[in-house]
Amino acid sequence: MNKLIYLLPAVTLCVLAYLQIVTLIDKHTITLTATPIPYFDIAAMTAPDGSEKRLTTDSLKNYIQGEPIMVNFFATWCSTCLIEHKQIVSLAEKHGLKIIGIAYRDDPKDITPYMIRLGNPYAQIALDPDGYAAAGWKVSGTPESFFLDTNGVVRYHFRGPIRERDMKRILQIIHAVKNDTQQESG
């Protein structure tokens, strides 16, 4: 019993260090930026008419129609992407956010069944099988989301899964991006 008392300070320090690291990681999940969309040119999922499409830096701007959009790097094999999928669907369906999905190092044949099973929140899904587009966006892992203003400027970068507890912050980000864009154009 007396030996356990000597371990108590070490255990306490470990717990405090862990809590500090978790807090630091959580504080750094959202980064405020003001960077242009990085250059990329990747294949998009086949259109309903069977035609092949591409998603590029320029074509991404076509999805911006007076409203901010979100670019979400995800993968069907990613367990944390599964955690955030419900929130991504909510952002698209309940909050009207246009979301572009980029499937990172994923097998295209897995994407359609995944979307059928969980719901498809994406206005467009593009394929980044080798991670080249992700490198330009400085993605370090999936999931990662980028919030673009109506001028095509990346305003916020959210690393990690968007959890239910993050939704209030995400909605604040969307509102801030809308307001910032309106003030700049007005």
C-alpha positions as CSV (number, residue, x, y, z in Angstrom):
1,M,0.0,0.0,0.0
2,N,2.8,2.4,0.9
3,K,4.4,1.8,-2.5
4,L,1.2,2.9,-4.2
5,I,1.5,6.3,-2.5
6,Y,4.8,6.9,-4.3
7,L,3.1,6.2,-7.6
8,L,0.3,8.7,-7.0
9,P,2.4,11.8,-8.0
10,A,3.6,10.1,-11.2
11,V,0.1,9.0,-12.2
12,T,-1.3,12.5,-11.4
13,L,1.4,14.1,-13.6
14,C,0.6,11.7,-16.5
15,V,-3.1,12.4,-16.3
16,L,-2.5,16.2,-16.2
17,A,-0.1,15.9,-19.2
18,Y,-2.6,13.9,-21.1
19,L,-5.3,16.5,-20.4
20,Q,-3.0,19.3,-21.5
21,I,-2.2,17.5,-24.8
22,V,-5.8,16.9,-25.5
23,T,-6.6,20.5,-24.9
24,L,-3.8,21.7,-27.1
25,I,-4.9,19.4,-29.9
26,D,-8.5,20.5,-29.6
27,K,-7.5,24.2,-29.7
28,H,-5.5,23.6,-32.9
29,T,-8.1,21.8,-34.9
30,I,-9.4,25.0,-36.4
31,T,-6.9,27.3,-38.2
32,L,-7.8,30.7,-39.5
33,T,-6.3,31.2,-42.9
34,A,-6.6,33.6,-45.9
35,T,-5.1,31.5,-48.7
36,P,-6.1,31.0,-52.3
37,I,-7.4,27.6,-53.4
38,P,-4.3,25.5,-54.1
39,Y,-3.8,24.2,-57.6
40,F,-5.3,20.7,-58.3
41,D,-6.8,18.8,-61.1
42,I,-8.3,15.4,-60.3
43,A,-11.0,13.1,-61.6
44,A,-14.5,13.5,-60.3
45,M,-17.0,10.7,-59.9
46,T,-18.8,9.8,-63.1
47,A,-21.8,12.0,-63.8
48,P,-25.3,10.4,-64.1
49,D,-25.1,10.8,-67.9
50,G,-21.9,8.6,-67.8
51,S,-19.6,11.5,-68.8
52,E,-16.2,11.8,-67.1
53,K,-15.7,15.0,-65.1
54,R,-12.7,16.7,-63.5
55,L,-12.5,18.8,-60.4
56,T,-10.0,21.5,-60.7
57,T,-9.0,24.7,-58.9
58,D,-11.1,26.7,-61.4
59,S,-14.1,24.3,-61.6
60,L,-14.3,24.3,-57.8
61,K,-15.1,28.1,-58.0
62,N,-18.2,27.2,-60.0
63,Y,-19.7,25.7,-56.9
64,I,-19.5,29.0,-55.1
65,Q,-22.6,30.9,-56.0
66,G,-22.8,33.7,-53.5
67,E,-22.4,31.3,-50.5
68,P,-19.4,29.8,-48.8
69,I,-18.7,26.1,-49.4
70,M,-16.8,23.4,-47.6
71,V,-14.2,21.0,-49.2
72,N,-14.0,17.8,-47.1
73,F,-11.2,15.3,-47.5
74,F,-12.6,11.9,-46.5
75,A,-12.1,8.2,-47.1
76,T,-14.4,5.2,-46.8
77,W,-11.7,3.3,-44.9
78,C,-11.3,6.1,-42.4
79,S,-12.9,5.3,-39.0
80,T,-12.9,9.0,-37.9
81,C,-14.6,10.0,-41.2
82,L,-17.4,7.6,-40.2
83,I,-17.6,9.5,-36.9
84,E,-18.1,12.9,-38.7
85,H,-20.4,11.7,-41.5
86,K,-23.6,12.3,-39.6
87,Q,-22.5,15.9,-39.0
88,I,-21.5,16.4,-42.6
89,V,-24.9,15.2,-43.7
90,S,-26.5,17.6,-41.3
91,L,-24.5,20.6,-42.6
92,A,-25.6,19.8,-46.1
93,E,-29.3,18.9,-45.5
94,K,-30.3,21.0,-42.4
95,H,-28.0,24.0,-42.9
96,G,-27.8,24.2,-46.7
97,L,-24.0,24.1,-46.9
98,K,-22.7,23.1,-50.3
99,I,-19.9,20.5,-49.6
100,I,-17.4,19.1,-52.1
101,G,-16.0,15.7,-51.1
102,I,-12.5,14.6,-52.1
103,A,-12.0,10.9,-51.5
104,Y,-8.4,10.6,-50.3
105,R,-6.5,7.5,-51.3
106,D,-9.8,5.6,-51.7
107,D,-11.0,2.9,-54.0
108,P,-13.7,4.4,-56.2
109,K,-15.8,1.2,-56.1
110,D,-16.2,1.6,-52.3
111,I,-17.6,5.2,-52.5
112,T,-21.0,4.6,-54.0
113,P,-22.0,1.8,-51.5
114,Y,-20.7,4.0,-48.6
115,M,-22.9,6.9,-49.7
116,I,-25.9,4.7,-50.2
117,R,-25.5,3.3,-46.7
118,L,-24.8,6.6,-44.9
119,G,-26.3,9.3,-47.1
120,N,-24.5,11.5,-49.6
121,P,-24.0,15.1,-48.4
122,Y,-21.7,16.1,-51.3
123,A,-22.6,18.3,-54.3
124,Q,-19.6,16.6,-56.0
125,I,-17.2,13.9,-55.1
126,A,-13.7,13.8,-56.6
127,L,-11.0,11.2,-56.4
128,D,-7.5,11.7,-55.1
129,P,-6.1,8.2,-55.3
130,D,-2.5,9.2,-54.9
131,G,-2.9,12.1,-52.5
132,Y,-1.6,14.7,-54.9
133,A,-4.5,17.1,-54.4
134,A,-4.3,16.6,-50.6
135,A,-0.6,17.5,-50.6
136,G,-1.5,20.9,-52.2
137,W,-4.1,21.5,-49.6
138,K,-1.6,20.4,-46.9
139,V,-3.8,17.6,-45.7
140,S,-2.0,15.5,-43.1
141,G,-4.8,12.9,-42.7
142,T,-8.5,12.4,-43.0
143,P,-10.9,13.8,-42.3
144,E,-10.0,17.5,-42.9
145,S,-12.3,20.3,-44.0
146,F,-11.7,23.7,-45.6
147,F,-14.2,26.5,-45.6
148,L,-14.1,28.8,-48.6
149,D,-15.6,32.2,-49.0
150,T,-17.5,33.5,-52.0
151,N,-14.2,34.8,-53.5
152,G,-12.7,31.3,-53.5
153,V,-10.4,32.1,-50.5
154,V,-9.8,29.4,-47.9
155,R,-10.8,31.0,-44.6
156,Y,-10.7,28.1,-42.2
157,H,-9.1,24.7,-42.0
158,F,-10.6,22.2,-39.6
159,R,-8.4,19.1,-38.9
160,G,-10.0,15.9,-37.6
161,P,-13.5,14.7,-37.5
162,I,-16.4,17.2,-37.0
163,R,-18.1,15.8,-34.0
164,E,-21.5,16.8,-32.6
165,R,-19.8,18.9,-30.0
166,D,-18.1,20.9,-32.8
167,M,-21.3,21.8,-34.7
168,K,-21.8,25.1,-32.9
169,R,-18.3,26.2,-33.8
170,I,-18.7,25.0,-37.4
171,L,-21.9,27.0,-37.8
172,Q,-20.1,30.0,-36.3
173,I,-17.4,29.6,-38.8
174,I,-19.9,29.4,-41.7
175,H,-21.6,32.5,-40.4
176,A,-18.3,34.4,-40.0
177,V,-17.2,33.5,-43.5
178,K,-20.6,34.8,-44.9
179,N,-20.3,38.0,-42.9
180,D,-16.6,38.6,-43.8
181,T,-17.4,38.1,-47.5
182,Q,-20.4,40.5,-47.4
183,Q,-18.3,43.1,-45.6
184,E,-15.5,42.9,-48.2
185,S,-17.9,43.2,-51.1
186,G,-20.1,45.8,-49.5
